[in-house]
Each structure stands twice: as structure tokens, then as C-alpha cells.
């Protein structure tokens, strides 16, 4: 009965709604985060391999700051520097692992346009994050608002926002969960719950900046996740490969996740299905929780994969940050491809 109640509570928490556990207001300032190292497996602390991934480390993150947590998206800037974004429009910067941080840890709300300042705090359901290292600009996908916004370097201000009719057709409680920028400047957005009649997830391919008014209508695509899972985040590995994080909640195992790869066709026509191929599955006795964010970085020529969980600001969940090497995926980046640093 306890397990059933936990599953029901978690299912409710997954809906983007004004839960009392979420922080209503956060002031910009310094952030103190503790990181407790964890083994990948609870029964075999020596385990270092899961599927096609090599486990490099993992941490349970905690902070006394009430705004910390609820992480739904992240960017790894290399060397252990992490930029995280919560589902309440809160940015968090911190460092994990050895070495020195490139900047002081911080927490701050996303900037908003003057005309949006009267929006209720709970409508800033930021679920997806994309980045262009050449311009130092970020894009954020908001689920409840069903919009995509572009931010100036350093998140100094909002530069543009756009709401697309194709995204408005997706369920508000399962809309833009994944937003990935390809190295050539195209973007792919994937719906968490927007489904096609045959059960595939609706996706969109933007030829250019999805926040720009000059960008033409996107090409409709489909995404086929591993059976029983829903996509929660995506990041471009290079121009031809997309990594997708997928989540499932069941009575037996509670949260489990799969990290999958999609080989993108050279030409993406309307209706093209993006088929996921599982690289690794995170389920008990391995570290498992509500994984919602995925990012890549590069260390000594090796592509590094990061995944983070959303604790929903609840005492019975954890903020887990895991670090893997793509053991079976060589860093074969086409000319012009960029890995965030």
C-alpha cells in the first residue's frame, strides 16, 4: 500500500502544477551545494559499466537554499562546472568533482520581459534547455506556456519568445520536455505526451532559431522511444546523432530511465520517425530516480554524458547527478560540430 501511495503521489507531482513544495520566489545570490559521492550499484560498489556507458562518478546533491532542486535541464561546461535549470524558472550554477570551479556557485531566477512580470510564479515551468557555444546564447522551452525563449549571453535578458501553433496542439501538461540544438543551427523539440495515433511522440524540426519570428514553420516528425518510456530531455551528440533521456514510472520499480541514441537520417522529411536505440538502462539496484536532464561535455577528447534527476522538492526524492563516458561511441564529430565546454 505504501508503494502504491508513493506512485500516486509521484504521478501527481509529474504534472506541471503549482505544488506547495515548489519555491514561490528566489533571490539571486550565492549557492552552497554539498555533493555526496555514490556507487552506481547498491549491491556491487565496484560496478563501472552499464550498457554502452562507463560510470565515472555520481553524486547526491543537497543545499539548504529552498530554491535548490527541481532540476529539469542542465548544461555541462567542462571540468565539472554545471549550469542547471529547474522547472520553476530558476538557474543554478555549481561545481562537482575535482578541480576548481570557473565561477562562484550561484542561484538566480530567469530574467523575464516587462510584460510577463505579472505572470503567476508557477507558470514558469521551464523543462528544456539548449545552447549555442558560438554565440553563448541559450534557449528555454516552457511547458505550461508552450513557448520557446532565447536569452542573451550570460542570461542577461530575454531576447525573443515565440509560441508555435504546432506546439499549442500538444497537451499543456506534457508539452516541450526536450529541446536540442544541432551543430548546423537546426533545433528538434519533442513532446512528452503529445502523441500520434500510432503511439509515437510528436516532434518538430526547426530550420533555425525557434524563438525568431522569421523562422519558417517546423517540419513535423515522430519519435519512437524504448517501449513503455516517455522522453524527458535530448541533446545533440553531433550533426547525425541525438541522445535522448527517457523516463518510466511503475509500481514495481518506481522510476527507471533509459539513455537512448537516435541516428538522424541525412534528410528529415515530414513524418520521419526518429527511432531510439537504448544505450543504457538505469533501474534498481542501479541509481534510479526521476531523471529529467541530459547534457554532454568533452574531457581529453572523450565525450562525457551527464544526467540529473528532478527531486520535485520532496523529501522522499533525491537530486542525483551522474557522469558517464560514451564507451562504445567514438567522438567522431563532423566538421563544424561543437561540443559544449
N, C-alpha and C positions, 0 to 999 in steps of 0.2 A: 504493500500500500504506500509506503514511504517513497519508493521508486516511482510509482505512478504519479504521486503528487508532485515530485520533482520534475518529471517530464512535462506535466501540465503547466507548471509554473514557468519552465523554460520556454515552452511553446508560446506562452503569452508574452514573455519578455522579448521574444524574437520579433514581435510586431512593433513597428515604429510608432510608439505612443508616448504620452507624457508620463512615464513612470516616475513615482516619487523618489526612487533611488537615484535618478539622474540629477546632476548638479544644475541648478537653475541659472547660476551666474558664476563666472570665473574671472578673477582679476589677473592680468598679466603680471608675471614675476618669475622668481627663481623656483626651481623644482628639485626636490631631493627624492631620488629613487633608489631603493635598495634592490639588488639582484642576487637571488639565491640560486646557485648552480644546481642543475638537476640531471640525473642519468636519463637516458632515453627510455629505458625499460625499468619497471618496478621490480621485476624478478631477475633480471640479468644486467647488473650495472656496467658490464663490460661491452654490451651490445653497441656497435658503431655503424651498423648498416641496416637500412630499411628500404626495400625495393631497390631503386636505382640511385638512392641518396646515401651519402656518407654523413653521419651525425658529427658535427663539430662542436656542439655545445647548446645548452638550453638553460633558461633562467625563469624563475618565478619573480615577477616584478611587483613591487609594492611601494606605496607612497602615502604619507599622512595627508597630502593635499586632496581635498574632497573632489577636485576636478579630474584627478588622475583615473584612468581606466576607460572602459567602454570603447576600446580601440577597434576601429573597423578598417583602417587602411594605414599603410606606412611606406616610407622610403628609406632605404639604407644608403648612407652617403659614403660608406667605406671606412675601414678601420674600427668599426664598432659604433659609429655615430648613427643614431636613429632619429628620424622625424616621424612621429605618429599622429594620426588624426582620429578623434573619437566620433561617435555617432551623435554628438551634441555640438558639433562645430568647434571643437577645442583642439588646438595644436599642442603637442608635447615634444620637446627635444631632450634627448639624454644619450648616455654612452654606456655600452656594455662590453665586458671582456677586457683584455689587457690594452695597454697603450693609453695615450692621453686624448681627451675629448678636444675637438676642434673649436668648440664654443661652450659656454656655460649652459647647463641644463635649464630649460625654461618651460613655462606653460602660458598659453595666451589664447583668447578666442579668435576665431577667424574674423578678419575685417568684413564689414558689411556696407552696402551702399546706403546713403542717407534715406532713400525711400523705403528701405527694408528694415529700418531700426525699430519699427513698432511691431514687427512680427513676433509671435509668441516664441519663447526660447525653445520649446520642444519641436518646433517645425524645422530647426536646423539639423536635419537628420542626414549628416554627411557620411556617405558609405563608400565612396570610391575616390581614388587619388591617382593622378597621372602627372608626369614630369618631363620637361624638355631641358636637358643639361646645357644645350647650346644657348638658350635664352634665359635660363634659370626661372622659368615660369611653371606654375602648377595649375592643374585643372581639378575641380572637385565636383563629384556627382552627388546631388541631393535627392534622396528617395521620395520623401513626402512632397517636396516642391516639384519634383520631376524636372529639375533643371540642371544645367551644367554651367559652372562659372570658371573664368580664367582669372588668375591672380598675378600681379606684378612680382618681379624678383623680390625674394625675401618676404613674400606675403604683405607687401607694403600697402596694397589696396586691391579692390576688385576692379578689374579692367573691363570685363564683359560677362553677361549671363544670357543664356538662351534656353527657352522651353520649346521642345520639338513635338509636333503632333503625334509622331510615331511613338514617342516615349509617354505622352499623355494617355495613350491607349493601354499602357501597362498598368497593372494594379499598383495603387499608391503604396501598399504595404509590401510590395515585392518588386520594386522598380529598378533603378540604376544601382546595382550592387557591385558591378565590375566596370572599370573604365581603363583601357590600356592604350598607350600611345606607341605606335610602331615607329621605328627609326626613320622612315621616309615621311613622317608627318601625318599619316592617317591615324584614326582612332577607332577602336572597337569597344562598344558598350554592350553588356549582356544583362538581361533581366533575370532577377532571381525567381520570380513567379509568373512572369508573362510567358505564356506557353502557346505553342502552335497546336492545331487539332490532333496531331500525332504524338504529342507529349514532349516535343523538343522546346528548348528555351529560345525565345525571341532575342535576336541580336541585331546590332546596327553597325555598318561600316561607314565612317565619315571620311570624305576625301581630304578634309583639312580640319582646322580648329572648330570643334563643335560649339564653342561659345560665340563664334564670329557670325555676324548677320549675313556675310557674303558667302558662307559655306553652303553648297547645294544640298538638297535633300539626301539623306543617307541611303545606302543600299541595304535592304533587309536581308539578314542572314539567319541561320539557325545554329544553336549549339546543343550538342548531344553529350551530356555529362555521363560519368560512370553511373550504372544503374542504381537508382534509389537516392542519388545525391542531387544537391542544388548548388549552383555556382555562387561563391561569395566574394571572389576577387580574381583579378587577372593582371598579368604583366608580360610585356613582350620580351622574349629571350633574344630575338633578333628579327630580321625582316620576314622570316619564313616560319618562325616558331613562337607559339603563345603558351605560357604557363597559366594554368587555371587552378585555383583552390576551390574545393567543393566540400560541402558540409551535409551531414545527415544526423538526425535526432531520432533514436529508437528507445524503446522501453528496456531492451536488453543491455545495450552498451552506452546509453545516453549519447553524448556527442562523439562522432567519429568524423574523420576528414580524409580526403584523397587529394593528392597533388598530381595533376594530370598535364599532359602536353598535347598541343594541337599543332599539327603540321599544316600550315596555311597553303592552299593552292596558289599557284602563280597568278591566276586570275580569279577574283572573287565575284561571281555573278549573283544576281538577286536569287535568293532561295538556297544558296550554297549552305550545306551542313558542315559545321566545324565539329569533327569527331574527336573526342578526348581519348587519350591513351594513358592509363594510370602509370605513374612513376613510383608512387609510394602510398601506403595507407597508414594513417595514424589512428589506432584503436587500442584499447586496453589489451595487454598490460603496458603498451607504449604510452607516452604522454599524449593525452587527448583532452580537448575541451572545445569551446565554441570558436574554432579558428575562422577568422574573417579577413585577415590581411596577408598579402604576399608581396615580396619585393626581391630584387636581385642587386648584387654589387659584384665587384671583382677584387680579388686579392692574389697578387703574384701570378696573374694570368689565369687564375681559376675562377669560374663563375660560382658565386655564393648565393644561396637561396635562403630567405628569411620568411618565417610565418609567425603570426601573432594571433592571440585569442582575445575575444571581447568578453570581459567578465560581467557585463551588464550592471556593474556597480553593486553586485550581490555578494554576500559573504560566502556563499557556497560555490562560487566560481573563482577562477584564477586568471590573471593576466600572464600568459606564457609566451615567451619569445624563443623560438627555435632557429638554429643556424645549421644549414646543410651545405655540402658540396655536391654538385651535379656529377657524380662519379661516372656515369655512363653517357654523359652528354658533353662532348668536347666543345671548347669555346671556339666554334667556327663561325665567327661573325662576318657577314658580308661587308664589303667596302661601304663605309658610310654609317654602319651600325654603331650605336653608342650604348655603353653600359653605364648607368648612373654611378658616380663616385661620391 
